[in-house]
């Protein structure tokens, strides 16, 4: 994976100036960064880190393609709604850094790249970079510098260094122009680039969440065939929870294609049956939802008579509709023995604790509930995975939020949760971001395994088997795709 000739440990060194230092700690070593009273981390030997870096990683929750040049479709990013969605224009370095994560968090800090570009007399930021790159980077440099130690910048910059050989952490114009050139060339054939990069990253498999409409059209185009040759999907059911409005183009398009207009309990059940069958016929690996971003995860059982299925619903009626639809989807996952990926934490913190999901896990034991992200509810998530046989953990996105979140999660979970319950994905918007997250995740995994095994005297071979379970085998077994190593 190291395409620059530097060592794997050197690859992690990214201080604000680009010099080698603690990659996630702003120049501090690991012992300095530990919480008061916690034991210091013990670095794993280079031989063990090399072993972990060479193991396959099955990525079961990724959003590669959620970038501006690929664009938006009905209900979401084209990459999530159309098989084989490719860029409609060149992909450059800024598309990776101004993605929904990095660009969104810049916006949360009051930064508007588009507004800056217009103020400088350009159509948009892409035009500014094309017409006056030095001025564009000069305007953004102080804002990027403030985010340079955040997880999202670290992951993207590490990935660009790993896959394209450019040192963008320097914030130097020549480095950003070099990265831009390399990225544009790579994305000229995006799916070929994905396959090449996956090989260099030791990514053994890929699952992407997609909207129901993804399964309806365009599966046989050359681009769709190229993507689906290495990509598995998981069905997003959260769009169904919004289909109560009188006017819902996404619902109406689905209704036309599956031949059922859902207006009451009976037709809604038939509608869901048809969608689940469609997804199954197209190889879905399970279902997924993100309701934690907007409501609690307490999905109460609802009788048909409690629910209005269409119209001008008030808050209580909308909640009842969402609960009803979620239980219907879980019934199918239970019968089909599908995993159910569920967002936990990271947003809407007052309502996104996973603890209410215990009721769903107990009611539908054939459904494996995969808790995604889990921060800041790391202990609560671990409790459910410890106590319930069908609850699993995937801390994807934690390195992108803050690598320290993953360090803490691994230390807590590996000492408490059975190892077969943990998987390690990235939840990245680009393959470059995933590559950087992979570097950080593998390093933290090696350190944590080495540290926690000292009292048992386990050797590198035993730890390598455990690392392979977390990186690859657990996901293969749960999602039923691929082979173990």
C-alpha positions, 0 to 999 in steps of 0.5 A: 500500500505504500506507494511512496517508498516510505516505511509504514510507520513513517507513512503515519507521520503527518504533523501540521507542517508535513514533517513526521510526528504522531499522526493523530496527536499533533506531534505528541507521542502515544504516551503523552496522549493517553487519558490520565490514569490509563496505561500507556500504549505499547507499540507493536513490533514492526513485524506484527504491524506489517502482518496486519497491514497485509491482511485482507479487509472486507469493507461492509459500509462504504459510500464511495462516489458521494462526491460532486462530479458524480452528482445527485439523483432522485432521492440521493447521490447518483452513486446510491440510486443508479448502478454504474454511476460515473463522474459527469466531469473530471474528479480533482483533489478538491472534490475529495476534500470538499466532500459531504464530510470535509466540506460539511465540517468546513461549512459548520465552521463558517467556511463557504468555498463557493461564496469565496469563489463568487466573491473573487469573481468566479462562477464557483470554486471549481472554476476558481481552482482552474482559473487561478489555483494559487489564489484559490488555495491561498484563500482556503489554506487558513481554513484547511490548516484549522482542520488539518489534525481532524480525522477527515483531513488526516484520512483523506490526506493519508489516502492521497499520499498512499494512492497518488504519492502527493503530500497534500498535508503541506498545503503547498500549491505544487503538492495540491496541483500534483495531487489534482493531476494524479486524481484526474488521471485515476478517475478517468476510468473510475471502476478500474481505478477502484479495483486497482486501489482495492488491490493495493489497500488489500480490500477483499470486498465492498458493500455499499448502501443503495436506495430501492430504485437502484435495483430497478434500472440499468443493471446491464449497462457496461458501467453497471456491470463494471461496478457490480463485478466487485461491489455488493449492495445493502438495501436502504430502507430509510427512504420507505419511512418518508413515503407517507406524503401525498406527493412522493415522486420516489414512492410513486416511481417505485409503485409503478415499477413493482405494481403496487400503490401503497395506500393502506396496511395491506398494500403497504405490506405487499409493496414491502414484499415486492421491494424485498424480493427485488433486492434479494433477486439482485443480491442484497446483503441485508437492510440499512437505515439512518433514522438516528440522525432525525429521531430516537431508535425506539421503534414501538410495535404498532397495530394497523389501526394506529397508523395513517399511511398517507396524507398530512400526518402530524408528528405523532402520526408520522412516528407511528407510520415510521415505527410500523414500516420499520417493524415490517422491514425487520420481519423480512430481515428476520425471516431471510436472516439478513443483517440490519445496519443501523446508525448509532450516535454521531448526530442527534446525540440526545436521541441516538443511543442504541439501547432502545434497539434491544427490543428489536434485537430480541423480537427478531432474533433471526436478524443480525443487528449491526451497530454502525459508528457507535461514538459516543455510545461506545459502552452502550453499544458494547453492552448490547453486543455482549448480552445479545447474540445477534448484535454486532459492532462496526466502528466505521467512520470513527477514524474519519471523525477522530482516530482517538475515538477508534483507539478508545473503542478498540481498547474497550471492546477487545477487553469486553466483547467477543471478538466475533462481534466486531468488524472494521469498515470505513464509511468513506465517501472516496476510496482515497479517504478509505485508504487513509482510514485503513492505514490508521485503523490497521495501526491502532488495531495492531497496537491494541491487540499487542497491548491487550495480549501481553498478560496472556503471552500470546504470540504474533501468530495468534494475534494475526489470526485474531486480526484477520477475524476482525478485518475480514472473516467476521464480515464474510460470515455475517454477510454471507459473501466471500471466503475466510482466510 
